[in-house]
Amino acid sequence: MKTVLSVDVAKNKSMIMLMNSDGEILIDTKEIKHNLEEFEKVKEKIKEINPQNLTVFMESTGTYHLPVERYFKENGFNTLVI
């Protein structure tokens, strides 16, 4: 089963949602700020859920997506920018 963390990136914050391939929402839509504390909270929640085949998807937003992409890649998440 695939799981997707979708990230809608904006300046200094993002909206996230985690959903599996059955359409089950594992983390409901929520706003996070682009800082280490918020990213760590998301990572810990993902670890608690322990999803299979997780991919992080985000849009390319000039430079706004770069810290988000960097965090997830540096923490071993399969991360795709579209």
MOPAC internal coordinates of N, CA, C and O (Angstrom, degrees):
PM7 1SCF
backbone

  N    0.0000 0     0.00 0     0.00 0    0    0    0
  C    1.4470 1     0.00 0     0.00 0    1    0    0
  C    1.5272 1   108.81 1     0.00 0    2    1    0
  O    1.2310 1   120.54 1   -49.61 1    3    2    1
  N    1.3218 1   116.57 1   130.39 1    3    2    1
  C    1.4581 1   121.49 1   177.82 1    5    3    2
  C    1.5266 1   110.15 1   -88.33 1    6    5    3
  O    1.2310 1   121.31 1   -30.55 1    7    6    5
  N    1.3160 1   115.11 1   149.45 1    7    6    5
  C    1.4601 1   121.84 1   176.65 1    9    7    6
  C    1.5169 1   107.61 1  -130.92 1   10    9    7
  O    1.2310 1   120.90 1   -39.62 1   11   10    9
  N    1.3340 1   115.88 1   140.38 1   11   10    9
  C    1.4573 1   121.69 1  -177.27 1   13   11   10
  C    1.5202 1   109.98 1  -125.11 1   14   13   11
  O    1.2310 1   121.23 1   -50.40 1   15   14   13
  N    1.3349 1   115.26 1   129.60 1   15   14   13
  C    1.4516 1   120.86 1   167.60 1   17   15   14
  C    1.5190 1   105.43 1  -100.21 1   18   17   15
  O    1.2310 1   120.58 1   -69.06 1   19   18   17
  N    1.3208 1   116.49 1   110.94 1   19   18   17
  C    1.4620 1   119.30 1   178.68 1   21   19   18
  C    1.5198 1   108.05 1   -94.43 1   22   21   19
  O    1.2310 1   121.29 1   -42.80 1   23   22   21
  N    1.3275 1   115.15 1   137.20 1   23   22   21
  C    1.4577 1   121.87 1  -177.12 1   25   23   22
  C    1.5250 1   108.31 1  -127.09 1   26   25   23
  O    1.2310 1   121.04 1   -63.23 1   27   26   25
  N    1.3278 1   115.61 1   116.77 1   27   26   25
  C    1.4644 1   121.73 1   175.35 1   29   27   26
  C    1.5224 1   106.21 1   -97.56 1   30   29   27
  O    1.2310 1   120.66 1   -77.32 1   31   30   29
  N    1.3169 1   116.35 1   102.68 1   31   30   29
  C    1.4574 1   122.80 1  -170.08 1   33   31   30
  C    1.5275 1   111.51 1   -86.57 1   34   33   31
  O    1.2310 1   121.05 1   -43.15 1   35   34   33
  N    1.3269 1   115.59 1   136.85 1   35   34   33
  C    1.4615 1   123.60 1   172.69 1   37   35   34
  C    1.5355 1   107.53 1  -135.02 1   38   37   35
  O    1.2310 1   120.63 1    -0.13 1   39   38   37
  N    1.2972 1   116.41 1   179.87 1   39   38   37
  C    1.4621 1   120.77 1   178.95 1   41   39   38
  C    1.5258 1   109.21 1   -68.13 1   42   41   39
  O    1.2310 1   120.33 1   -61.09 1   43   42   41
  N    1.3276 1   116.98 1   118.91 1   43   42   41
  C    1.4616 1   124.88 1   175.27 1   45   43   42
  C    1.5237 1   115.65 1    70.21 1   46   45   43
  O    1.2310 1   119.26 1   179.98 1   47   46   45
  N    1.3432 1   119.01 1    -0.02 1   47   46   45
  C    1.4634 1   120.41 1   178.59 1   49   47   46
  C    1.5207 1   109.14 1  -158.03 1   50   49   47
  O    1.2310 1   121.45 1   -16.67 1   51   50   49
  N    1.3273 1   114.83 1   163.33 1   51   50   49
  C    1.4657 1   121.35 1   177.78 1   53   51   50
  C    1.5197 1   109.31 1  -143.23 1   54   53   51
  O    1.2310 1   121.36 1   -21.19 1   55   54   53
  N    1.3164 1   115.01 1   158.81 1   55   54   53
  C    1.4603 1   122.40 1   169.54 1   57   55   54
  C    1.5213 1   105.77 1  -105.33 1   58   57   55
  O    1.2310 1   120.52 1   -47.12 1   59   58   57
  N    1.3310 1   116.61 1   132.88 1   59   58   57
  C    1.4622 1   120.39 1  -179.69 1   61   59   58
  C    1.5221 1   110.70 1  -124.37 1   62   61   59
  O    1.2310 1   121.14 1   -21.60 1   63   62   61
  N    1.3307 1   115.42 1   158.40 1   63   62   61
  C    1.4561 1   122.67 1   172.62 1   65   63   62
  C    1.5225 1   107.55 1  -157.60 1   66   65   63
  O    1.2310 1   120.95 1   -41.80 1   67   66   65
  N    1.3406 1   115.79 1   138.20 1   67   66   65
  C    1.4592 1   121.68 1   178.15 1   69   67   66
  C    1.5181 1   108.64 1  -113.77 1   70   69   67
  O    1.2310 1   120.75 1   -53.94 1   71   70   69
  N    1.3586 1   116.18 1   126.06 1   71   70   69
  C    1.4569 1   121.07 1  -177.49 1   73   71   70
  C    1.5254 1   109.43 1  -140.66 1   74   73   71
  O    1.2310 1   121.06 1   -35.79 1   75   74   73
  N    1.3449 1   115.59 1   144.21 1   75   74   73
  C    1.4675 1   118.82 1   176.55 1   77   75   74
  C    1.5241 1   110.40 1   -95.21 1   78   77   75
  O    1.2310 1   120.49 1    -3.63 1   79   78   77
  N    1.3283 1   116.66 1   176.37 1   79   78   77
  C    1.4627 1   121.33 1  -174.76 1   81   79   78
  C    1.5247 1   113.42 1   -69.99 1   82   81   79
  O    1.2310 1   120.32 1   167.20 1   83   82   81
  N    1.3317 1   116.99 1   -12.80 1   83   82   81
  C    1.4722 1   120.69 1   174.66 1   85   83   82
  C    1.5281 1   111.59 1   -85.66 1   86   85   83
  O    1.2310 1   120.26 1   178.28 1   87   86   85
  N    1.3262 1   117.11 1    -1.72 1   87   86   85
  C    1.4572 1   121.28 1  -178.97 1   89   87   86
  C    1.5169 1   113.69 1    86.98 1   90   89   87
  O    1.2310 1   120.54 1  -174.39 1   91   90   89
  N    1.3414 1   116.57 1     5.61 1   91   90   89
  C    1.4581 1   120.79 1   179.31 1   93   91   90
  C    1.5296 1   109.25 1   -76.79 1   94   93   91
  O    1.2310 1   120.87 1   -53.80 1   95   94   93
  N    1.3263 1   115.93 1   126.20 1   95   94   93
  C    1.4650 1   120.92 1   179.30 1   97   95   94
  C    1.5229 1   108.04 1   -84.56 1   98   97   95
  O    1.2310 1   121.07 1   -61.38 1   99   98   97
  N    1.3250 1   115.56 1   118.62 1   99   98   97
  C    1.4552 1   121.97 1  -177.19 1  101   99   98
  C    1.5258 1   111.93 1   -95.29 1  102  101   99
  O    1.2310 1   120.39 1   147.97 1  103  102  101
  N    1.3153 1   116.86 1   -32.03 1  103  102  101
  C    1.4662 1   123.21 1   169.83 1  105  103  102
  C    1.5139 1   105.68 1  -131.73 1  106  105  103
  O    1.2310 1   120.44 1   -64.37 1  107  106  105
  N    1.3189 1   116.77 1   115.63 1  107  106  105
  C    1.4591 1   121.03 1  -179.50 1  109  107  106
  C    1.5249 1   109.96 1   -67.60 1  110  109  107
  O    1.2310 1   121.08 1   -20.80 1  111  110  109
  N    1.2984 1   115.54 1   159.20 1  111  110  109
  C    1.4579 1   121.56 1  -177.78 1  113  111  110
  C    1.5291 1   110.53 1   -53.11 1  114  113  111
  O    1.2310 1   121.38 1   -52.07 1  115  114  113
  N    1.3367 1   114.97 1   127.93 1  115  114  113
  C    1.4622 1   120.05 1   177.99 1  117  115  114
  C    1.5223 1   110.06 1  -150.54 1  118  117  115
  O    1.2310 1   121.46 1   -24.74 1  119  118  117
  N    1.3040 1   114.81 1   155.26 1  119  118  117
  C    1.4615 1   121.25 1   178.89 1  121  119  118
  C    1.5169 1   109.55 1   -92.96 1  122  121  119
  O    1.2310 1   121.19 1   -42.88 1  123  122  121
  N    1.3226 1   115.33 1   137.12 1  123  122  121
  C    1.4595 1   120.94 1   172.96 1  125  123  122
  C    1.5229 1   108.51 1  -127.47 1  126  125  123
  O    1.2310 1   121.19 1   -33.66 1  127  126  125
  N    1.3050 1   115.32 1   146.34 1  127  126  125
  C    1.4615 1   120.98 1   174.92 1  129  127  126
  C    1.5300 1   108.28 1   -87.04 1  130  129  127
  O    1.2310 1   120.62 1   -25.98 1  131  130  129
  N    1.3133 1   116.43 1   154.02 1  131  130  129
  C    1.4639 1   121.37 1  -179.79 1  133  131  130
  C    1.5260 1   109.79 1   -83.69 1  134  133  131
  O    1.2310 1   121.15 1  -104.77 1  135  134  133
  N    1.3287 1   115.41 1    75.23 1  135  134  133
  C    1.4574 1   120.61 1   173.61 1  137  135  134
  C    1.5197 1   108.66 1  -143.58 1  138  137  135
  O    1.2310 1   120.49 1   -18.37 1  139  138  137
  N    1.3040 1   116.67 1   161.63 1  139  138  137
  C    1.4595 1   122.09 1  -174.08 1  141  139  138
  C    1.5239 1   111.88 1   -58.91 1  142  141  139
  O    1.2310 1   119.86 1   138.70 1  143  142  141
  N    1.3117 1   117.86 1   -41.30 1  143  142  141
  C    1.4693 1   121.11 1  -178.71 1  145  143  142
  C    1.5291 1   111.44 1   -59.39 1  146  145  143
  O    1.2310 1   120.28 1   133.95 1  147  146  145
  N    1.3250 1   117.06 1   -46.05 1  147  146  145
  C    1.4679 1   121.02 1  -179.71 1  149  147  146
  C    1.5291 1   111.45 1   -67.08 1  150  149  147
  O    1.2310 1   120.41 1   137.44 1  151  150  149
  N    1.3379 1   116.83 1   -42.56 1  151  150  149
  C    1.4631 1   120.10 1   178.47 1  153  151  150
  C    1.5273 1   110.73 1   -62.14 1  154  153  151
  O    1.2310 1   120.23 1   139.26 1  155  154  153
  N    1.3267 1   117.17 1   -40.74 1  155  154  153
  C    1.4619 1   121.19 1   179.59 1  157  155  154
  C    1.5270 1   111.19 1   -64.21 1  158  157  155
  O    1.2310 1   119.93 1   141.59 1  159  158  157
  N    1.3297 1   117.74 1   -38.41 1  159  158  157
  C    1.4684 1   121.19 1   177.18 1  161  159  158
  C    1.5266 1   110.84 1   -61.54 1  162  161  159
  O    1.2310 1   120.66 1   137.52 1  163  162  161
  N    1.3258 1   116.35 1   -42.48 1  163  162  161
  C    1.4685 1   120.64 1   178.27 1  165  163  162
  C    1.5231 1   109.59 1   -64.03 1  166  165  163
  O    1.2310 1   120.24 1   134.91 1  167  166  165
  N    1.3233 1   117.14 1   -45.09 1  167  166  165
  C    1.4595 1   121.01 1   179.99 1  169  167  166
  C    1.5246 1   111.02 1   -59.89 1  170  169  167
  O    1.2310 1   120.05 1   136.72 1  171  170  169
  N    1.3173 1   117.51 1   -43.28 1  171  170  169
  C    1.4580 1   121.11 1   179.78 1  173  171  170
  C    1.5289 1   111.73 1   -65.10 1  174  173  171
  O    1.2310 1   120.34 1   140.01 1  175  174  173
  N    1.3216 1   116.96 1   -39.99 1  175  174  173
  C    1.4653 1   120.79 1   177.68 1  177  175  174
  C    1.5240 1   110.38 1   -63.94 1  178  177  175
  O    1.2310 1   120.52 1   138.63 1  179  178  177
  N    1.3273 1   116.61 1   -41.37 1  179  178  177
  C    1.4564 1   120.66 1   177.61 1  181  179  178
  C    1.5299 1   110.18 1   -62.66 1  182  181  179
  O    1.2310 1   120.20 1   137.81 1  183  182  181
  N    1.3378 1   117.23 1   -42.19 1  183  182  181
  C    1.4636 1   120.65 1   178.64 1  185  183  182
  C    1.5261 1   111.16 1   -61.49 1  186  185  183
  O    1.2310 1   120.16 1   140.72 1  187  186  185
  N    1.3379 1   117.30 1   -39.28 1  187  186  185
  C    1.4709 1   121.54 1   178.33 1  189  187  186
  C    1.5282 1   110.86 1   -61.52 1  190  189  187
  O    1.2310 1   120.74 1   137.51 1  191  190  189
  N    1.3106 1   116.20 1   -42.49 1  191  190  189
  C    1.4705 1   121.80 1  -178.60 1  193  191  190
  C    1.5193 1   110.85 1   -73.04 1  194  193  191
  O    1.2310 1   120.60 1   145.99 1  195  194  193
  N    1.3354 1   116.46 1   -34.01 1  195  194  193
  C    1.4605 1   123.97 1  -179.84 1  197  195  194
  C    1.5363 1   112.69 1    52.97 1  198  197  195
  O    1.2310 1   120.32 1  -121.48 1  199  198  197
  N    1.3351 1   117.00 1    58.52 1  199  198  197
  C    1.4644 1   120.03 1  -177.80 1  201  199  198
  C    1.5260 1   111.96 1   -71.84 1  202  201  199
  O    1.2310 1   121.30 1   -25.97 1  203  202  201
  N    1.3286 1   115.12 1   154.03 1  203  202  201
  C    1.4597 1   121.12 1   178.48 1  205  203  202
  C    1.5325 1   109.56 1   -91.70 1  206  205  203
  O    1.2310 1   120.74 1   -39.01 1  207  206  205
  N    1.3379 1   116.19 1   140.99 1  207  206  205
  C    1.4689 1   122.08 1   174.59 1  209  207  206
  C    1.5279 1   112.99 1    52.09 1  210  209  207
  O    1.2310 1   120.36 1  -127.46 1  211  210  209
  N    1.3149 1   116.92 1    52.54 1  211  210  209
  C    1.4694 1   121.70 1  -177.86 1  213  211  210
  C    1.5253 1   111.45 1   -76.79 1  214  213  211
  O    1.2310 1   120.93 1   -47.08 1  215  214  213
  N    1.3207 1   115.82 1   132.92 1  215  214  213
  C    1.4608 1   123.07 1   171.11 1  217  215  214
  C    1.5119 1   108.14 1  -127.51 1  218  217  215
  O    1.2310 1   120.83 1   -44.42 1  219  218  217
  N    1.3325 1   116.02 1   135.58 1  219  218  217
  C    1.4595 1   122.52 1   176.43 1  221  219  218
  C    1.5222 1   107.41 1   -98.14 1  222  221  219
  O    1.2310 1   120.44 1   -57.31 1  223  222  221
  N    1.3215 1   116.77 1   122.69 1  223  222  221
  C    1.4617 1   122.65 1   177.82 1  225  223  222
  C    1.5163 1   109.47 1  -111.98 1  226  225  223
  O    1.2310 1   120.71 1   -42.79 1  227  226  225
  N    1.3230 1   116.25 1   137.21 1  227  226  225
  C    1.4649 1   120.95 1   173.99 1  229  227  226
  C    1.5166 1   109.08 1  -148.98 1  230  229  227
  O    1.2310 1   121.76 1   -20.35 1  231  230  229
  N    1.3111 1   114.23 1   159.65 1  231  230  229
  C    1.4565 1   119.97 1   178.29 1  233  231  230
  C    1.5211 1   110.22 1   -86.60 1  234  233  231
  O    1.2310 1   120.80 1   -27.16 1  235  234  233
  N    1.2942 1   116.07 1   152.84 1  235  234  233
  C    1.4542 1   121.36 1   173.04 1  237  235  234
  C    1.5244 1   107.62 1   -79.46 1  238  237  235
  O    1.2310 1   120.90 1   -56.51 1  239  238  237
  N    1.3211 1   115.88 1   123.49 1  239  238  237
  C    1.4665 1   120.20 1  -175.94 1  241  239  238
  C    1.5208 1   111.07 1  -127.45 1  242  241  239
  O    1.2310 1   120.42 1  -130.99 1  243  242  241
  N    1.2963 1   116.80 1    49.01 1  243  242  241
  C    1.4616 1   119.15 1  -176.94 1  245  243  242
  C    1.5157 1   108.77 1    70.18 1  246  245  243
  O    1.2310 1   120.29 1    72.88 1  247  246  245
  N    1.3270 1   117.05 1  -107.12 1  247  246  245
  C    1.4717 1   120.41 1   178.81 1  249  247  246
  C    1.5172 1   113.21 1  -110.04 1  250  249  247
  O    1.2310 1   119.09 1   166.87 1  251  250  249
  N    1.3174 1   119.34 1   -13.13 1  251  250  249
  C    1.4678 1   121.64 1  -174.47 1  253  251  250
  C    1.5217 1   113.14 1   -62.95 1  254  253  251
  O    1.2310 1   120.03 1   147.50 1  255  254  253
  N    1.3197 1   117.56 1   -32.50 1  255  254  253
  C    1.4654 1   119.77 1  -177.60 1  257  255  254
  C    1.5331 1   112.87 1   -79.83 1  258  257  255
  O    1.2310 1   119.64 1   165.19 1  259  258  257
  N    1.3097 1   118.30 1   -14.81 1  259  258  257
  C    1.4617 1   121.17 1  -172.85 1  261  259  258
  C    1.5298 1   114.51 1   -59.09 1  262  261  259
  O    1.2310 1   118.40 1   134.22 1  263  262  261
  N    1.3507 1   120.66 1   -45.78 1  263  262  261
  C    1.4692 1   117.89 1   178.61 1  265  263  262
  C    1.5277 1   112.96 1   -66.41 1  266  265  263
  O    1.2310 1   120.47 1   147.86 1  267  266  265
  N    1.3105 1   116.71 1   -32.14 1  267  266  265
  C    1.4667 1   121.15 1   178.94 1  269  267  266
  C    1.5225 1   109.23 1   -68.61 1  270  269  267
  O    1.2310 1   120.61 1   130.97 1  271  270  269
  N    1.3158 1   116.43 1   -49.03 1  271  270  269
  C    1.4589 1   121.70 1   178.43 1  273  271  270
  C    1.5268 1   110.44 1   -58.60 1  274  273  271
  O    1.2310 1   120.61 1   134.08 1  275  274  273
  N    1.3079 1   116.44 1   -45.92 1  275  274  273
  C    1.4600 1   121.15 1  -178.46 1  277  275  274
  C    1.5262 1   111.19 1   -60.34 1  278  277  275
  O    1.2310 1   120.37 1   133.77 1  279  278  277
  N    1.3403 1   116.90 1   -46.23 1  279  278  277
  C    1.4587 1   119.98 1  -178.97 1  281  279  278
  C    1.5240 1   110.91 1   -58.52 1  282  281  279
  O    1.2310 1   120.16 1   128.65 1  283  282  281
  N    1.3173 1   117.29 1   -51.35 1  283  282  281
  C    1.4576 1   120.02 1  -176.38 1  285  283  282
  C    1.5299 1   111.97 1   -65.90 1  286  285  283
  O    1.2310 1   119.96 1   139.33 1  287  286  285
  N    1.3118 1   117.69 1   -40.67 1  287  286  285
  C    1.4672 1   119.85 1   178.04 1  289  287  286
  C    1.5255 1   111.33 1   -64.67 1  290  289  287
  O    1.2310 1   120.22 1   135.72 1  291  290  289
  N    1.3318 1   117.18 1   -44.28 1  291  290  289
  C    1.4658 1   120.77 1  -179.68 1  293  291  290
  C    1.5216 1   112.23 1   -65.64 1  294  293  291
  O    1.2310 1   120.29 1   159.09 1  295  294  293
  N    1.3332 1   117.05 1   -20.91 1  295  294  293
  C    1.4538 1   120.98 1   179.39 1  297  295  294
  C    1.5269 1   112.50 1  -100.80 1  298  297  295
  O    1.2310 1   120.68 1  -162.97 1  299  298  297
  N    1.3294 1   116.30 1    17.03 1  299  298  297
  C    1.4487 1   121.73 1   169.93 1  301  299  298
  C    1.5177 1   116.64 1    82.07 1  302  301  299
  O    1.2310 1   120.09 1  -164.76 1  303  302  301
  N    1.3305 1   117.43 1    15.24 1  303  302  301
  C    1.4601 1   120.72 1   178.73 1  305  303  302
  C    1.5281 1   110.13 1   -87.88 1  306  305  303
  O    1.2310 1   120.56 1   -42.15 1  307  306  305
  N    1.3326 1   116.53 1   137.85 1  307  306  305
  C    1.4590 1   120.81 1   171.50 1  309  307  306
  C    1.5206 1   106.53 1   -66.72 1  310  309  307
  O    1.2310 1   119.76 1   -65.61 1  311  310  309
  N    1.3191 1   118.06 1   114.39 1  311  310  309
  C    1.4631 1   122.89 1  -171.72 1  313  311  310
  C    1.5224 1   110.59 1  -124.94 1  314  313  311
  O    1.2310 1   121.13 1   -52.21 1  315  314  313
  N    1.3341 1   115.45 1   127.79 1  315  314  313
  C    1.4581 1   120.70 1   178.99 1  317  315  314
  C    1.5237 1   110.05 1  -123.30 1  318  317  315
  O    1.2310 1   121.24 1   -45.54 1  319  318  317
  N    1.3229 1   115.23 1   134.46 1  319  318  317
  C    1.4661 1   121.80 1   176.40 1  321  319  318
  C    1.5126 1   107.18 1  -108.16 1  322  321  319
  O    1.2310 1   120.47 1   -54.08 1  323  322  321
  N    1.3248 1   116.71 1   125.92 1  323  322  321
  C    1.4598 1   120.66 1  -178.08 1  325  323  322
  C    1.5184 1   110.19 1  -117.87 1  326  325  323
  O    1.2310 1   120.10 1   180.00 1  327  326  325

